[in-house]
Each structure stands twice: as C-alpha cells, then as structure tokens.
Amino acid sequence: MDKINDLLEKVLTLCEQGFYKDAIKCVDKANKLIPNNTNSYYDMGNVYQRIGRYDKAIKCYKKAIELDPKNNKAYYYMGNAYSGNKYDKAIKCYKKAVELDPNNVKVYYCYHNMGFAYDCKGHYDKAIECYQKVIEIGTDAVYNNYHSIGIAYSKKGDYDEAIKYYEKAIESIPNTVRGYFCYNSEGVAYRRLGNYDETTKCNEIKPDVAGIYYSMAKTYLKIGNDDKAIECFQKDIELNHDGSMTDCYYIDMGNMYQQMGKYDEAIKCCDEAIKLNTNIKYVYFYRAAAKQKLQDYLGAIKDYNKLIEIAPYYFNVFDECIEAYKLLGDDEGAKMMKEKKEIAMKEYGDLPPF
C-alpha cells in the first residue's frame, strides 16, 4: 500500500511540474499494482482535468464513484468538470458531495461553485441562497460571496440591494485590489440608478496597491490606448515590490510592445520575466516570436527548443521552429525538427495543443 501512496504522491508532484503524461503513467502503474483502486481513478481524473480533458476526467470520477459510492471528493471534482457548460449536472454533483460529508472542508467550495452554476443558469435567487450558505458556514473568504451576491442582485436589477452587499465586501477587505474591484461594481450599480455623483466617487478610488494598475492597463488595451496601458504596467511593476505577479506584468507588457511592433522592447520584457520565473513556458514562445520578427532566427530557434524541452506536447511550437529553420536556410535543421515532432506526437498525441 505504501508503494501505491508513493506513486499517487508522485502524481501530484508531476502535475505541479507540468509533466501530465508522466503523471498518467504513474496512475496506470498504481492501477496495475491494485486494480480497481478508487484513489487511482480519482487522481487520474484530476490529471485529466488539469489538462482540460474534462470528458476523460468525468469518466475517471464516475469509475472512482462506482468503486466507492461515498467518494465525496470525486463528486466535487466531477462537478467542477461539468461546470463549464453542464450546470445541472454540476449542481447535482455538488449537492451529492455535501450530502455525503456535510462537514468536509470542500463544502464551502461546493456551495460557492453551486451558486456560480445557478448564476450561469440565470437562477439568481438560488445562487444568492448558496452564497449566503457559505457566509453562514463561516470562512475567511467572505469577500467572494458578498461580491457574488451583489453581482446576482445587479443581474436581477435590484441595484440598491446589490450596493449593500458590495459595501459588505469592501468592509471585509478594505484598501486592497479586490476591494477596488468592488468599488468598480458599486459604481456601475449607482450609474444604473442614475446616481452619477456616487458613481464618480467610486471610480475615483484607486489605492496605490499592486494589481490596480494591471486592471487599468487591460482596460486601456481594450480601448486601444497603448501608451497609457504601458504606463499602467510600469506602475504596477513599481508597486509590486514582492514580485509575486511581476513576471506576468512583464509578459503582458511585452505582448503590448510586440503588438506595437517594438520587438526589442518586447524581448527586454520577456528577459525580465524569465529572470523572475524560469518556469513560465509561454514566455519563451513570445520571445522567440519577437526574435523571429527581427530576423534573429538562431535566437528564435534557441527559445523554441527551450520550450520544446520543457513541454514537448506543444506541437505548434515545432511548426514555428521548423519555419525558423527554413527562414534561416537550414533545411537539415527543419527536417530534424519535423522528425522530432513526429516522435513527440506518438508520445503525447492525446494531450491538448498549446
């Protein structure tokens, strides 16, 4: 049994590192040691869910439940797998998970996710009931549910009630990024009520905390104000002293520069992101694309190969690398990369594309 537990523990580690194919192989080994093990099917379901193969995840959870009808965790995660568009099935799973173990730590998530599913169906009163239940249970994350209740009331057109819950959400986490987003929601509700003075007050609240300017940058991107967007990215990098999200800010700012045709600046941003976090796979793809635009084909090939080394199941990266070899005039390199792609597709062909 210890060997089984060791294998299943390894599955978690492999998933965290992004080695999903190897994780699935570990689960298969565990199944061969003890056939029809509910935990093995449950873990395999979690792996498939991580890579977006919800159909396969659901089959695994169903098998885990068949082997152990009281497996409340399998019901919970199967609900998550259904929650993308099959809301009735998701709700049924969450209800069953709660019924099986009403004192489990996942109960909070069950009710919150159930509320989200009801919200997506347009059943706002039932969504509010679920969010209220989470608050009654008592968790540290009451903000999410107060805010969600406010949104549900807004969708119902009851803006006065929505504002009450936005205020409660703000009180629970004052002077934070999420609190600012709540002011934004509150401002929308006031605007719908025709109270433009209060709307203006809400919109003027912009505490200098990391994350605020990132949201503003995204807004400027949508309206096509590139220069303002870059200013906001730079401000957030300045404020984000602990660096917890700085790599993402650099990547987004690099993409912005790339769209503007400023490829040297884009590469600098990617360089900074990699210094902060070498495990972000797609940053190598973005940097390679910028280098290719500057006709630095060798540099692009180096980055494509780095990404292939980390994630050999991103088949479109092989195609980009083949193109870079062709632009360089290296037909042998292109042929070699094509052969590597064929090998990778045989090994990882059932994983989703990049």
CORNOR-V598706 format. One record per residue. N is the residue number from 0. RES is the residue in one small letter. SS is DSSP state (~ for helix, > for strand, _ for the rest). NEAR is the number of other C-alpha atoms within 12 Angstrom. Layout:
n/res/ss/near
N/RES/SS/NEAR
N/RES/SS/NEAR
This chain:
n/res/ss/near
0/m/_/13
1/d/~/11
2/k/~/17
3/i/~/25
4/n/~/22
5/d/~/17
6/l/~/30
7/l/~/35
8/e/~/21
9/k/~/26
10/v/~/37
11/l/~/26
12/t/~/19
13/l/~/23
14/c/~/27
15/e/~/18
16/q/~/20
17/g/_/26
18/f/_/27
19/y/~/37
20/k/~/30
21/d/~/28
22/a/~/32
23/i/~/39
24/k/~/25
25/c/~/32
26/v/~/41
27/d/~/28
28/k/~/26
29/a/~/32
30/n/~/27
31/k/~/17
32/l/~/19
33/i/_/20
34/p/_/18
35/n/_/22
36/n/_/30
37/t/~/31
38/n/~/36
39/s/~/40
40/y/~/41
41/y/~/41
42/d/~/44
43/m/~/44
44/g/~/42
45/n/~/41
46/v/~/43
47/y/~/35
48/q/~/33
49/r/~/31
50/i/_/28
51/g/_/23
52/r/_/25
53/y/~/29
54/d/~/23
55/k/~/28
56/a/~/32
57/i/~/36
58/k/~/27
59/c/~/35
60/y/~/42
61/k/~/32
62/k/~/28
63/a/~/33
64/i/~/32
65/e/~/21
66/l/~/20
67/d/_/22
68/p/_/19
69/k/_/21
70/n/_/30
71/n/~/35
72/k/~/39
73/a/~/42
74/y/~/43
75/y/~/44
76/y/~/43
77/m/~/46
78/g/~/43
79/n/~/41
80/a/~/38
81/y/~/32
82/s/_/32
83/g/_/23
84/n/_/18
85/k/_/23
86/y/~/27
87/d/~/24
88/k/~/26
89/a/~/35
90/i/~/39
91/k/~/27
92/c/~/37
93/y/~/41
94/k/~/32
95/k/~/30
96/a/~/36
97/v/~/31
98/e/~/23
99/l/~/24
100/d/_/21
101/p/_/20
102/n/_/15
103/n/_/19
104/v/_/19
105/k/_/31
106/v/~/35
107/y/~/34
108/y/~/35
109/c/~/41
110/y/~/41
111/h/~/44
112/n/~/42
113/m/~/46
114/g/~/40
115/f/~/39
116/a/~/38
117/y/~/33
118/d/~/32
119/c/~/26
120/k/~/24
121/g/_/20
122/h/_/22
123/y/~/28
124/d/~/26
125/k/~/26
126/a/~/34
127/i/~/37
128/e/~/26
129/c/~/35
130/y/~/42
131/q/~/30
132/k/~/26
133/v/~/32
134/i/~/29
135/e/~/19
136/i/~/24
137/g/_/16
138/t/_/22
139/d/_/16
140/a/_/22
141/v/~/29
142/y/~/33
143/n/~/33
144/n/~/40
145/y/~/43
146/h/~/41
147/s/~/41
148/i/~/44
149/g/~/41
150/i/~/40
151/a/~/39
152/y/~/33
153/s/~/33
154/k/~/27
155/k/~/21
156/g/_/19
157/d/_/22
158/y/~/28
159/d/~/26
160/e/~/26
161/a/~/34
162/i/~/37
163/k/~/26
164/y/~/35
165/y/~/42
166/e/~/30
167/k/~/27
168/a/~/35
169/i/~/32
170/e/~/21
171/s/~/24
172/i/_/24
173/p/_/22
174/n/_/22
175/t/_/23
176/v/~/27
177/r/~/29
178/g/~/31
179/y/~/35
180/f/~/35
181/c/~/41
182/y/~/40
183/n/~/33
184/s/~/37
185/e/~/40
186/g/~/32
187/v/~/32
188/a/~/37
189/y/~/30
190/r/~/23
191/r/~/21
192/l/_/21
193/g/_/15
194/n/_/18
195/y/~/17
196/d/~/15
197/e/~/23
198/t/~/23
199/t/~/20
200/k/~/19
201/c/~/29
202/n/~/24
203/e/~/15
204/i/_/25
205/k/_/27
206/p/_/22
207/d/_/20
208/v/_/26
209/a/_/31
210/g/_/35
211/i/~/33
212/y/~/31
213/y/~/37
214/s/~/27
215/m/~/30
216/a/~/30
217/k/~/28
218/t/~/19
219/y/~/21
220/l/~/26
221/k/~/14
222/i/_/13
223/g/_/16
224/n/_/18
225/d/~/28
226/d/~/20
227/k/~/23
228/a/~/31
229/i/~/37
230/e/~/24
231/c/~/33
232/f/~/40
233/q/~/30
234/k/~/27
235/d/~/36
236/i/~/34
237/e/~/22
238/l/~/23
239/n/_/25
240/h/_/15
241/d/_/14
242/g/_/21
243/s/_/18
244/m/_/24
245/t/~/31
246/d/~/33
247/c/~/32
248/y/~/40
249/y/~/41
250/i/~/39
251/d/~/38
252/m/~/43
253/g/~/39
254/n/~/36
255/m/~/37
256/y/~/30
257/q/~/30
258/q/~/23
259/m/_/21
260/g/_/19
261/k/_/21
262/y/~/28
263/d/~/27
264/e/~/27
265/a/~/35
266/i/~/38
267/k/~/25
268/c/~/36
269/c/~/41
270/d/~/28
271/e/~/28
272/a/~/34
273/i/~/28
274/k/~/20
275/l/~/22
276/n/_/22
277/t/_/18
278/n/_/21
279/i/_/28
280/k/~/33
281/y/~/30
282/v/~/38
283/y/~/40
284/f/~/39
285/y/~/38
286/r/~/43
287/a/~/38
288/a/~/37
289/a/~/38
290/k/~/33
291/q/~/31
292/k/~/24
293/l/_/23
294/q/_/21
295/d/_/23
296/y/~/29
297/l/~/27
298/g/~/26
299/a/~/34
300/i/~/37
301/k/~/27
302/d/~/35
303/y/~/40
304/n/~/32
305/k/~/27
306/l/~/32
307/i/~/29
308/e/~/22
309/i/~/24
310/a/_/33
311/p/_/34
312/y/_/33
313/y/_/33
314/f/~/34
315/n/~/25
316/v/~/38
317/f/~/40
318/d/~/27
319/e/~/31
320/c/~/42
321/i/~/33
322/e/~/29
323/a/~/36
324/y/~/31
325/k/~/24
326/l/~/22
327/l/~/21
328/g/_/15
329/d/_/19
330/d/~/17
331/e/~/14
332/g/~/24
333/a/~/24
334/k/~/21
335/m/~/19
336/m/~/31
337/k/~/25
338/e/~/18
339/k/~/27
340/k/~/30
341/e/~/20
342/i/~/17
343/a/~/25
344/m/~/21
345/k/~/16
346/e/~/19
347/y/~/24
348/g/_/17
349/d/_/20
350/l/_/30
351/p/_/22
352/p/_/18
353/f/_/19
